[in-house]
Every structure is written in structure tokens, then in C-alpha cells.
Amino acid sequence: MSYVTETPAAAPEIAMAHFAGRLSVETDCADVAHALKSGDQDFVLLHAVGTEAAYARRHVPGAIHLPHREITAERMAEWPDDTLFVAYCAGPHCNGADQAALKIARLGRPVKIMIGGITGWEDEGFAFASGTAPGEPQLLLAA
């Protein structure tokens, strides 16, 4: 018996609940990239950590720089109540996206995190944008 099978797998109902729960609060870089490329972006992408200079240097195209420390009810009132927010941070070693998601959820807003963050985006080979505002023409940098 291997370590894999030493603990029996969960019943399908338990596995379904577990994975559905994870997918309700997480998305990944590939799904975000697909939404951006296809024009099906039905969420606000938040670069939830770092300085304005770090954001200007490189960020996921279309992301708004809104560090978790600046998330307030007043700031979030800029969007309709049912807007889905997708937060990301530097990567697996960073909890900025989790902190942003917690604040957004406490404000009663729908939210997910983009697992992997900038590190995952780079690992997938996706291009970054540079500049200080998501609406400005931005230089795409090779990952």
C-alpha cells in the first residue's frame, strides 16, 4: 500500500463539495488570461499588493492597482454591488490577495483570488503590462 492510498479517498459527494468550494473562491492564471484574451472579462482584476512603482514596472494587463491596505467601503462603492473582484499578489509566498479577498468579502462583495499571482502568471509565460493605469496604452513585456 502506498502513502497515496494509505488514507482512503473521500466519497465523491465530499470531493465534489470540497472542489466546488475551492473553485468558488479561486481561479487560476490560465482562466484569467483566457477571459482577457477573449474579451469575456466579467470581473475586476486587482493587483492587491506592492507600491505604485512596482505596479508600473509590471502587472497583469488590465489589472487595477488597489493594495489590500487601501480597500475600503468607500473605494469599493465605485463598482456595482454584484461586481466580482479577482485579486492577485506576488505569488505563493505572498498573502496580499488573501488579505484583499477577506476585506472585500467582509464588505459583502463577491471575490476570488487568482492562485499563483505574478509568479504563476510568469510561469505560464503570459505577458505583463507596464504603466500606471490599466486604461493607458501599455508596453507588453515578455514574461
Order of alpha helices (4+ residues) and beta strands (2+ residues): alpha-alpha-beta-alpha-beta-alpha-beta-alpha-beta-alpha-beta-alpha
